[in-house]
């Protein structure tokens, strides 16, 4: 099938996926480029592939051929790729595991995507997004994950409820704070096996309400002339240090 009109009903529906409310309504989202499409294929989440006419992309999912003009309209980047895919959202897994990362109001899509990529790299079981955290399926988030969102359990929940759940299972909650905190280098192996690490908003950090629930404060030792690190950088360093050897 070749679609040439932007007024085609299927294309009009797919254009709506550029908005969060329609992604939520339809339970679908769009990914762009060979790498992300292949990762979505490996995760079994592709509903349909959109391929530029006369191009070849050897995967078995249903494929619709479209014009370059249609790809340009659907794309979120300056130079649209020749292949995109409509994907269904990954089902959340209720069981969070033992090594949990919680994000309290992270707003920048690039930061969230980088954090998710690091979460997978350093063996986090689940990532919990607060209700105030940026949409997981924002196109910039998806690109920044480099496809790792397809292979990591990510849920959106009320953080206070999750923290209460962790405490009932005797999983300690870590929050970053220099005052009264422990150098992350000093943590023992047992401290890395079960935890819930909370990272906060780019400007405000972790909310006071959540801070009060911390079982332990930890910090990254660094040059005293540097006040703070970007939240994605700080999270990546902490997750590296918290990786069980």
Secondary structure, 3 states (H helix, E strand, C coil): CEECCCCCHHHHHHHHCCCHHHHHHHCEEEEECHHHHHHHHHCCCEEEEEEECCCCCCCCCCEEEECHHHHHHHCCCCCCCCEEEEEECCCCCCCCCCEEEEEECCCCHHHHHHHHHHHHHCCCCEEEECCCCCCCCCHHHHHHHCCHHHHCEEEECCHHHHHHHHHHCCCCEEEECCCCCEEHHHCCHHHHHCEEEEEEECCCECCHHHHCCCCEEEECCCCCCCCCCCHHHHHHHHHHHCCCC
